[in-house]
Amino acid sequence: MYLKNLLNKLVLGSLFRPKKYLYPSEKTFLRSLKRIVGFTPRNRELFQLALVHKSVSFSIFKDFSINNERLEYLGDAILDAIIAEFLFKKFPEKDEGFLTQMRSKIVNRENLNHIAIKLGIPNIIKTKLSSENHKSLYGDALEALIGALYLDKGFKRTKEIVIERIIYNHINLSKLQDTESDFKSRIIEWGQKNKKDVSFNSFEEQSDNNTIFVSHLIIVDEIAGRGVGSSKKEAEQNAAKQALEYIDE
């Protein structure tokens, strides 16, 4: 435990020694962060780390760099758990299928990006990338912030902050219920109904030192839709959405 704590201090110290480079005004950063989470955190380095994208990460050891990806992984899981519990209590009469679809609508990349922009994350994230080419950039940082919140405050307080400052302020549940999100299932059902073969050809590509996923939706040996995303699932949903728009026309 002692060695683990020492390593954490060394790693964080190495990353945040050049604070003037990361945040010319720490007061400005803390003020912006307080507007997002509602308080000034004790562990400031942890929250700074949540806003360091891989494209500007500091190399510490060979094959090891510091960025917000681990916090994003943690925050993604914590957010899923918070949203699942919130919906379970909010809609006691709804079945598992409804709850799953609603959670998917809330945590999809497009929605999280929109929320992150309204919260002001683009003003304090450190990245070399453009949000136009990396649609999940701000939403990923929001998940990393939730991971930092969990480590700093624990699950109970993180849940309160997410519900009070994100769900109640930035999510319209009534509107989301009427929003189509599962385009993949819809296109597969369309194929079955019209007796047409529907398949996906998905693969990875490198873009600005980042891995992105590309998916081609194929109907009877022809590409009917193309989608890009930070995950295979997201790319396939985007490809299915484009194909459905083409079919509707």
Kinemage of the C-alpha trace (Angstrom):
@kinemage 1
@onewidth
@group {chain A} dominant
@subgroup {mainchain}
@vectorlist {calphas} color= white
{ca met a 1} P 0.000 0.000 0.000
{ca tyr a 2} L 2.852 2.382 0.861
{ca leu a 3} L 4.573 1.748 -2.478
{ca lys a 4} L 1.282 2.180 -4.344
{ca asn a 5} L 0.619 5.533 -2.656
{ca leu a 6} L 4.193 6.637 -3.304
{ca leu a 7} L 3.905 5.735 -6.996
{ca asn a 8} L 0.625 7.655 -7.256
{ca lys a 9} L 2.265 10.717 -5.762
{ca leu a 10} L 5.233 10.450 -8.105
{ca val a 11} L 3.026 10.015 -11.161
{ca leu a 12} L 0.673 12.861 -10.294
{ca gly a 13} L 3.586 15.035 -9.284
{ca ser a 14} L 5.303 14.437 -12.598
{ca leu a 15} L 2.137 15.274 -14.483
{ca phe a 16} L 1.136 18.407 -12.683
{ca arg a 17} L 4.498 19.985 -11.980
{ca pro a 18} L 4.084 22.215 -15.064
{ca lys a 19} L 0.754 23.678 -13.860
{ca lys a 20} L 1.267 26.940 -15.719
{ca tyr a 21} L 1.271 24.992 -18.965
{ca leu a 22} L -1.909 23.121 -18.120
{ca tyr a 23} L -3.883 25.947 -16.580
{ca pro a 24} L -2.392 29.479 -16.743
{ca ser a 25} L -4.905 30.520 -14.071
{ca glu a 26} L -5.701 27.849 -11.497
{ca lys a 27} L -8.383 30.109 -10.038
{ca thr a 28} L -10.131 30.181 -13.405
{ca phe a 29} L -9.965 26.400 -13.627
{ca leu a 30} L -11.350 25.919 -10.101
{ca arg a 31} L -14.101 28.457 -10.742
{ca ser a 32} L -15.139 26.628 -13.912
{ca leu a 33} L -14.962 23.266 -12.147
{ca lys a 34} L -17.122 24.537 -9.289
{ca arg a 35} L -19.790 25.586 -11.777
{ca ile a 36} L -19.848 22.006 -13.070
{ca val a 37} L -19.712 19.921 -9.874
{ca gly a 38} L -20.892 22.473 -7.317
{ca phe a 39} L -17.846 22.570 -5.045
{ca thr a 40} L -14.095 23.171 -5.005
{ca pro a 41} L -12.438 19.732 -4.746
{ca arg a 42} L -9.671 18.893 -2.300
{ca asn a 43} L -7.872 16.644 -4.753
{ca arg a 44} L -7.417 19.193 -7.550
{ca glu a 45} L -4.852 17.102 -9.411
{ca leu a 46} L -7.370 14.277 -9.802
{ca phe a 47} L -9.877 16.586 -11.481
{ca gln a 48} L -7.192 18.125 -13.671
{ca leu a 49} L -6.250 14.631 -14.771
{ca ala a 50} L -9.886 14.005 -15.766
{ca leu a 51} L -9.568 16.799 -18.304
{ca val a 52} L -6.272 15.743 -19.914
{ca his a 53} L -6.948 14.000 -23.217
{ca lys a 54} L -4.562 11.392 -24.561
{ca ser a 55} L -3.509 13.741 -27.354
{ca val a 56} L -1.692 15.967 -24.827
{ca ser a 57} L -0.769 13.329 -22.248
{ca phe a 58} L 2.634 13.500 -20.611
{ca ser a 59} L 4.886 10.503 -21.129
{ca ile a 60} L 6.339 9.361 -17.816
{ca phe a 61} L 7.791 5.929 -18.562
{ca lys a 62} L 8.214 3.975 -21.761
{ca asp a 63} L 4.837 2.808 -23.082
{ca phe a 64} L 3.103 4.655 -20.252
{ca ser a 65} L 1.383 8.025 -20.471
{ca ile a 66} L -0.959 9.903 -18.183
{ca asn a 67} L -4.383 10.939 -19.424
{ca asn a 68} L -8.066 10.673 -18.539
{ca glu a 69} L -8.800 7.293 -20.141
{ca arg a 70} L -8.726 5.268 -16.899
{ca leu a 71} L -10.991 7.807 -15.183
{ca glu a 72} L -13.295 7.716 -18.212
{ca tyr a 73} L -13.529 3.924 -17.890
{ca leu a 74} L -14.424 4.246 -14.206
{ca gly a 75} L -16.849 7.121 -14.745
{ca asp a 76} L -18.658 5.237 -17.501
{ca ala a 77} L -19.405 2.366 -15.105
{ca ile a 78} L -20.421 4.695 -12.253
{ca leu a 79} L -22.714 6.738 -14.520
{ca asp a 80} L -24.391 3.571 -15.810
{ca ala a 81} L -25.076 2.443 -12.235
{ca ile a 82} L -26.457 5.848 -11.194
{ca ile a 83} L -28.730 6.129 -14.236
{ca ala a 84} L -29.923 2.517 -13.843
{ca glu a 85} L -30.908 3.062 -10.197
{ca phe a 86} L -32.505 6.443 -10.945
{ca leu a 87} L -34.676 5.016 -13.750
{ca phe a 88} L -35.563 1.930 -11.689
{ca lys a 89} L -37.041 4.172 -8.988
{ca lys a 90} L -38.463 6.787 -11.377
{ca phe a 91} L -40.449 4.293 -13.478
{ca pro a 92} L -41.599 1.468 -11.145
{ca glu a 93} L -44.231 0.305 -13.642
{ca lys a 94} L -41.900 -0.016 -16.651
{ca asp a 95} L -40.235 -3.238 -17.783
{ca glu a 96} L -36.554 -4.025 -18.313
{ca gly a 97} L -36.689 -3.224 -22.028
{ca phe a 98} L -37.966 0.300 -21.437
{ca leu a 99} L -35.405 0.975 -18.696
{ca thr a 100} L -32.550 -0.292 -20.880
{ca gln a 101} L -33.592 1.896 -23.812
{ca met a 102} L -33.960 4.975 -21.605
{ca arg a 103} L -30.543 4.450 -20.056
{ca ser a 104} L -29.051 4.035 -23.531
{ca lys a 105} L -30.631 7.314 -24.659
{ca ile a 106} L -29.256 9.176 -21.650
{ca val a 107} L -25.681 7.881 -21.832
{ca asn a 108} L -25.234 7.787 -25.620
{ca arg a 109} L -22.277 9.837 -26.891
{ca glu a 110} L -24.319 12.476 -28.654
{ca asn a 111} L -26.364 13.233 -25.547
{ca leu a 112} L -23.356 13.215 -23.199
{ca asn a 113} L -21.472 15.532 -25.560
{ca his a 114} L -24.402 17.932 -25.595
{ca ile a 115} L -24.569 17.936 -21.790
{ca ala a 116} L -20.799 18.386 -21.470
{ca ile a 117} L -20.890 21.425 -23.753
{ca lys a 118} L -23.697 23.012 -21.710
{ca leu a 119} L -21.702 22.358 -18.530
{ca gly a 120} L -18.685 24.216 -19.960
{ca ile a 121} L -16.253 21.319 -20.303
{ca pro a 122} L -14.901 22.588 -23.667
{ca asn a 123} L -13.506 25.616 -21.799
{ca ile a 124} L -11.240 23.572 -19.524
{ca ile a 125} L -10.415 20.338 -21.358
{ca lys a 126} L -6.830 19.944 -22.588
{ca thr a 127} L -6.680 18.396 -26.046
{ca lys a 128} L -5.137 18.800 -29.474
{ca leu a 129} L -8.146 17.341 -31.229
{ca ser a 130} L -11.205 18.925 -32.804
{ca ser a 131} L -14.656 17.993 -31.568
{ca glu a 132} L -15.832 18.011 -35.188
{ca asn a 133} L -13.727 14.936 -35.937
{ca his a 134} L -14.014 13.353 -32.490
{ca lys a 135} L -17.676 13.494 -31.560
{ca ser a 136} L -17.221 11.860 -28.154
{ca leu a 137} L -14.423 14.152 -26.945
{ca tyr a 138} L -16.408 16.200 -24.413
{ca gly a 139} L -18.707 13.371 -23.356
{ca asp a 140} L -15.672 11.205 -22.577
{ca ala a 141} L -14.255 14.012 -20.419
{ca leu a 142} L -17.581 14.264 -18.582
{ca glu a 143} L -17.369 10.550 -17.761
{ca ala a 144} L -13.787 11.046 -16.564
{ca leu a 145} L -14.983 13.841 -14.264
{ca ile a 146} L -17.605 11.490 -12.837
{ca gly a 147} L -14.823 8.960 -12.220
{ca ala a 148} L -12.841 11.650 -10.381
{ca leu a 149} L -15.938 12.573 -8.366
{ca tyr a 150} L -16.385 8.959 -7.324
{ca leu a 151} L -12.777 8.645 -6.146
{ca asp a 152} L -12.930 11.981 -4.315
{ca lys a 153} L -16.422 11.820 -2.793
{ca gly a 154} L -17.654 8.229 -2.983
{ca phe a 155} L -20.704 6.781 -4.699
{ca lys a 156} L -23.446 8.392 -2.586
{ca arg a 157} L -22.256 11.973 -3.064
{ca thr a 158} L -21.441 11.357 -6.742
{ca lys a 159} L -24.968 10.057 -7.301
{ca glu a 160} L -26.433 13.160 -5.668
{ca ile a 161} L -24.340 15.469 -7.872
{ca val a 162} L -25.142 13.588 -11.085
{ca ile a 163} L -28.882 13.583 -10.332
{ca glu a 164} L -29.063 17.194 -9.142
{ca arg a 165} L -26.712 18.871 -11.620
{ca ile a 166} L -26.983 16.677 -14.714
{ca ile a 167} L -30.253 14.732 -14.782
{ca tyr a 168} L -32.554 17.389 -13.349
{ca asn a 169} L -30.874 20.308 -15.131
{ca his a 170} L -29.993 18.863 -18.527
{ca ile a 171} L -32.128 15.801 -19.293
{ca asn a 172} L -35.744 15.945 -20.445
{ca leu a 173} L -37.056 12.471 -19.675
{ca ser a 174} L -40.416 13.068 -21.367
{ca lys a 175} L -38.719 14.153 -24.575
{ca leu a 176} L -36.283 11.248 -24.452
{ca gln a 177} L -39.132 8.726 -24.261
{ca asp a 178} L -40.258 9.891 -27.716
{ca thr a 179} L -36.738 9.873 -29.185
{ca glu a 180} L -35.635 7.035 -31.446
{ca ser a 181} L -32.185 5.695 -30.531
{ca asp a 182} L -31.981 1.984 -31.338
{ca phe a 183} L -31.563 2.316 -35.108
{ca lys a 184} L -29.753 -1.010 -35.365
{ca ser a 185} L -32.711 -3.032 -34.118
{ca arg a 186} L -35.035 -1.069 -36.344
{ca ile a 187} L -33.028 -1.731 -39.529
{ca ile a 188} L -32.738 -5.439 -38.689
{ca glu a 189} L -36.520 -5.628 -38.207
{ca trp a 190} L -36.969 -3.810 -41.538
{ca gly a 191} L -34.733 -6.379 -43.243
{ca gln a 192} L -36.660 -9.284 -41.776
{ca lys a 193} L -39.987 -7.752 -42.770
{ca asn a 194} L -38.849 -7.042 -46.342
{ca lys a 195} L -36.861 -10.295 -46.683
{ca lys a 196} L -33.571 -8.497 -47.315
{ca asp a 197} L -30.194 -9.480 -45.869
{ca val a 198} L -28.846 -6.817 -43.491
{ca ser a 199} L -25.299 -7.029 -42.135
{ca phe a 200} L -22.562 -4.825 -40.692
{ca asn a 201} L -18.923 -4.648 -41.703
{ca ser a 202} L -17.132 -2.926 -38.816
{ca phe a 203} L -13.423 -2.189 -38.430
{ca glu a 204} L -10.943 0.062 -36.628
{ca glu a 205} L -9.057 3.043 -38.046
{ca gln a 206} L -6.376 5.332 -36.644
{ca ser a 207} L -7.089 9.067 -36.589
{ca asp a 208} L -4.816 11.618 -34.887
{ca asn a 209} L -3.248 8.860 -32.776
{ca asn a 210} L -6.731 7.756 -31.708
{ca thr a 211} L -8.600 4.594 -32.572
{ca ile a 212} L -12.021 5.108 -34.123
{ca phe a 213} L -14.544 2.561 -35.339
{ca val a 214} L -16.109 2.581 -38.795
{ca ser a 215} L -19.120 0.510 -39.761
{ca his a 216} L -20.701 -0.125 -43.167
{ca leu a 217} L -24.299 -1.303 -43.180
{ca ile a 218} L -24.798 -3.660 -46.099
{ca ile a 219} L -28.183 -4.478 -47.639
{ca val a 220} L -28.086 -7.167 -50.314
{ca asp a 221} L -24.368 -6.672 -51.055
{ca glu a 222} L -24.635 -2.860 -51.264
{ca ile a 223} L -23.459 -0.296 -48.703
{ca ala a 224} L -26.581 1.546 -47.546
{ca gly a 225} L -25.083 3.426 -44.595
{ca arg a 226} L -21.753 4.389 -43.068
{ca gly a 227} L -21.167 5.241 -39.421
{ca val a 228} L -18.239 6.380 -37.300
{ca gly a 229} L -17.931 6.223 -33.513
{ca ser a 230} L -15.669 5.790 -30.519
{ca ser a 231} L -16.993 2.229 -30.158
{ca lys a 232} L -18.177 -0.478 -32.533
{ca lys a 233} L -21.700 -0.195 -31.113
{ca glu a 234} L -21.830 3.554 -31.712
{ca ala a 235} L -20.505 3.194 -35.273
{ca glu a 236} L -23.121 0.546 -36.100
{ca gln a 237} L -25.933 2.687 -34.677
{ca asn a 238} L -24.792 5.629 -36.804
{ca ala a 239} L -24.576 3.455 -39.911
{ca ala a 240} L -28.076 2.102 -39.268
{ca lys a 241} L -29.414 5.631 -38.743
{ca gln a 242} L -28.009 6.763 -42.082
{ca ala a 243} L -29.445 3.717 -43.852
{ca leu a 244} L -32.892 4.323 -42.364
{ca glu a 245} L -32.822 7.945 -43.499
{ca tyr a 246} L -32.020 6.714 -47.009
{ca ile a 247} L -34.824 4.143 -46.905
{ca asp a 248} L -37.338 6.706 -45.595
{ca glu a 249} L -36.513 8.995 -48.505
